[in-house]
Amino acid sequence: MDAEYINGPECRINKKAYLGKYILSEIKTYCSKNKIPIYFELNYQDKNDCFINEIVTGPKCCMSEREVKQILFLWGYDVSNITVGKSELTYI
C-alpha cells in the first residue's frame, strides 16, 4: 500500500480530505466487541447527486423496507430511486 503518513495530531486539524468530490470528516472511533474501529463520515452537500441505489439488509435484520426508507427520507435522501431488499443468504 503506497500511503503517506503524517505524524502528530495537527495533521487532522483544519484539514480537508476528499473522496472524489465528497468531504471526509475527521477521524472517528467507537468501541465495539473489544475493538476500536476507525471510520470517516462523508459530507456531501448535494444529496440529489445520490450514489445509493440499493440497500440489502442481512437475513437477521428486523427492519422492514418501509423503516429503512423512512430513515433515509429523514436523512434527506430521495427514496423513490432506492430499492431495499433482504438477503436470502445465511451466515456460516
Rosetta constraint file for C-alpha pairs under 8 A:
AtomPair CA 6 CA 11 HARMONIC 6.25 0.50
AtomPair CA 7 CA 11 HARMONIC 7.01 0.50
AtomPair CA 9 CA 13 HARMONIC 7.06 0.50
AtomPair CA 11 CA 15 HARMONIC 7.12 0.50
AtomPair CA 12 CA 26 HARMONIC 6.34 0.50
AtomPair CA 12 CA 27 HARMONIC 7.58 0.50
AtomPair CA 13 CA 26 HARMONIC 7.76 0.50
AtomPair CA 16 CA 23 HARMONIC 6.71 0.50
AtomPair CA 16 CA 24 HARMONIC 6.98 0.50
AtomPair CA 16 CA 25 HARMONIC 7.81 0.50
AtomPair CA 17 CA 23 HARMONIC 5.94 0.50
AtomPair CA 17 CA 24 HARMONIC 5.40 0.50
AtomPair CA 17 CA 25 HARMONIC 7.63 0.50
AtomPair CA 18 CA 22 HARMONIC 5.55 0.50
AtomPair CA 18 CA 23 HARMONIC 4.64 0.50
AtomPair CA 18 CA 24 HARMONIC 5.65 0.50
AtomPair CA 19 CA 23 HARMONIC 6.34 0.50
AtomPair CA 19 CA 24 HARMONIC 6.75 0.50
AtomPair CA 21 CA 44 HARMONIC 7.80 0.50
AtomPair CA 22 CA 42 HARMONIC 6.24 0.50
AtomPair CA 22 CA 43 HARMONIC 5.92 0.50
AtomPair CA 22 CA 44 HARMONIC 5.17 0.50
AtomPair CA 23 CA 42 HARMONIC 5.75 0.50
AtomPair CA 23 CA 43 HARMONIC 5.01 0.50
AtomPair CA 23 CA 44 HARMONIC 6.40 0.50
AtomPair CA 24 CA 40 HARMONIC 6.02 0.50
AtomPair CA 24 CA 41 HARMONIC 5.75 0.50
AtomPair CA 24 CA 42 HARMONIC 4.86 0.50
AtomPair CA 24 CA 43 HARMONIC 6.13 0.50
AtomPair CA 25 CA 40 HARMONIC 5.45 0.50
AtomPair CA 25 CA 41 HARMONIC 5.13 0.50
AtomPair CA 25 CA 42 HARMONIC 6.29 0.50
AtomPair CA 25 CA 43 HARMONIC 6.98 0.50
AtomPair CA 26 CA 40 HARMONIC 6.55 0.50
AtomPair CA 26 CA 41 HARMONIC 7.87 0.50
AtomPair CA 27 CA 38 HARMONIC 6.75 0.50
AtomPair CA 27 CA 39 HARMONIC 6.13 0.50
AtomPair CA 27 CA 40 HARMONIC 5.54 0.50
AtomPair CA 28 CA 38 HARMONIC 5.77 0.50
AtomPair CA 28 CA 39 HARMONIC 5.32 0.50
AtomPair CA 28 CA 40 HARMONIC 5.89 0.50
AtomPair CA 28 CA 41 HARMONIC 7.97 0.50
AtomPair CA 29 CA 36 HARMONIC 6.26 0.50
AtomPair CA 29 CA 37 HARMONIC 5.68 0.50
AtomPair CA 29 CA 38 HARMONIC 4.69 0.50
AtomPair CA 29 CA 39 HARMONIC 6.20 0.50
AtomPair CA 30 CA 36 HARMONIC 5.55 0.50
AtomPair CA 30 CA 37 HARMONIC 6.08 0.50
AtomPair CA 30 CA 38 HARMONIC 7.25 0.50
AtomPair CA 31 CA 35 HARMONIC 5.78 0.50
AtomPair CA 31 CA 36 HARMONIC 4.67 0.50
AtomPair CA 31 CA 37 HARMONIC 6.91 0.50
AtomPair CA 32 CA 36 HARMONIC 6.32 0.50
AtomPair CA 32 CA 37 HARMONIC 7.59 0.50
AtomPair CA 46 CA 50 HARMONIC 7.93 0.50
AtomPair CA 47 CA 76 HARMONIC 7.05 0.50
AtomPair CA 47 CA 77 HARMONIC 6.41 0.50
AtomPair CA 48 CA 77 HARMONIC 7.39 0.50
AtomPair CA 48 CA 78 HARMONIC 7.16 0.50
AtomPair CA 50 CA 77 HARMONIC 7.46 0.50
AtomPair CA 50 CA 78 HARMONIC 7.98 0.50
AtomPair CA 52 CA 82 HARMONIC 6.77 0.50
AtomPair CA 53 CA 81 HARMONIC 6.25 0.50
AtomPair CA 53 CA 82 HARMONIC 4.47 0.50
AtomPair CA 53 CA 83 HARMONIC 6.32 0.50
AtomPair CA 54 CA 82 HARMONIC 5.32 0.50
AtomPair CA 54 CA 83 HARMONIC 4.77 0.50
AtomPair CA 54 CA 84 HARMONIC 5.88 0.50
AtomPair CA 54 CA 85 HARMONIC 7.87 0.50
AtomPair CA 55 CA 82 HARMONIC 7.44 0.50
AtomPair CA 55 CA 83 HARMONIC 6.33 0.50
AtomPair CA 55 CA 84 HARMONIC 4.85 0.50
AtomPair CA 55 CA 85 HARMONIC 6.40 0.50
AtomPair CA 56 CA 84 HARMONIC 5.85 0.50
AtomPair CA 56 CA 85 HARMONIC 4.85 0.50
AtomPair CA 56 CA 86 HARMONIC 5.29 0.50
AtomPair CA 56 CA 87 HARMONIC 6.04 0.50
AtomPair CA 57 CA 61 HARMONIC 6.15 0.50
AtomPair CA 57 CA 84 HARMONIC 7.62 0.50
AtomPair CA 57 CA 85 HARMONIC 6.32 0.50
AtomPair CA 57 CA 86 HARMONIC 4.80 0.50
AtomPair CA 57 CA 87 HARMONIC 5.94 0.50
AtomPair CA 58 CA 86 HARMONIC 6.04 0.50
AtomPair CA 58 CA 87 HARMONIC 5.28 0.50
AtomPair CA 58 CA 88 HARMONIC 7.83 0.50
AtomPair CA 58 CA 89 HARMONIC 7.95 0.50
AtomPair CA 59 CA 86 HARMONIC 6.27 0.50
AtomPair CA 59 CA 87 HARMONIC 5.44 0.50
AtomPair CA 59 CA 88 HARMONIC 6.06 0.50
AtomPair CA 59 CA 89 HARMONIC 6.79 0.50
AtomPair CA 59 CA 90 HARMONIC 6.61 0.50
AtomPair CA 63 CA 67 HARMONIC 5.99 0.50
AtomPair CA 63 CA 68 HARMONIC 6.65 0.50
AtomPair CA 64 CA 68 HARMONIC 6.42 0.50
AtomPair CA 65 CA 69 HARMONIC 6.23 0.50
AtomPair CA 65 CA 84 HARMONIC 5.64 0.50
AtomPair CA 65 CA 85 HARMONIC 6.86 0.50
AtomPair CA 66 CA 70 HARMONIC 6.08 0.50
AtomPair CA 67 CA 71 HARMONIC 6.30 0.50
AtomPair CA 68 CA 72 HARMONIC 6.33 0.50
AtomPair CA 68 CA 84 HARMONIC 7.51 0.50
AtomPair CA 69 CA 73 HARMONIC 6.00 0.50
AtomPair CA 69 CA 79 HARMONIC 6.20 0.50
AtomPair CA 69 CA 84 HARMONIC 7.72 0.50
AtomPair CA 70 CA 74 HARMONIC 6.17 0.50
AtomPair CA 71 CA 75 HARMONIC 6.26 0.50
AtomPair CA 72 CA 76 HARMONIC 6.45 0.50
AtomPair CA 72 CA 77 HARMONIC 5.41 0.50
AtomPair CA 72 CA 78 HARMONIC 7.80 0.50
AtomPair CA 72 CA 79 HARMONIC 6.82 0.50
AtomPair CA 73 CA 77 HARMONIC 5.03 0.50
AtomPair CA 73 CA 78 HARMONIC 6.43 0.50
AtomPair CA 73 CA 79 HARMONIC 6.23 0.50
AtomPair CA 78 CA 82 HARMONIC 7.66 0.50
AtomPair CA 79 CA 83 HARMONIC 7.93 0.50
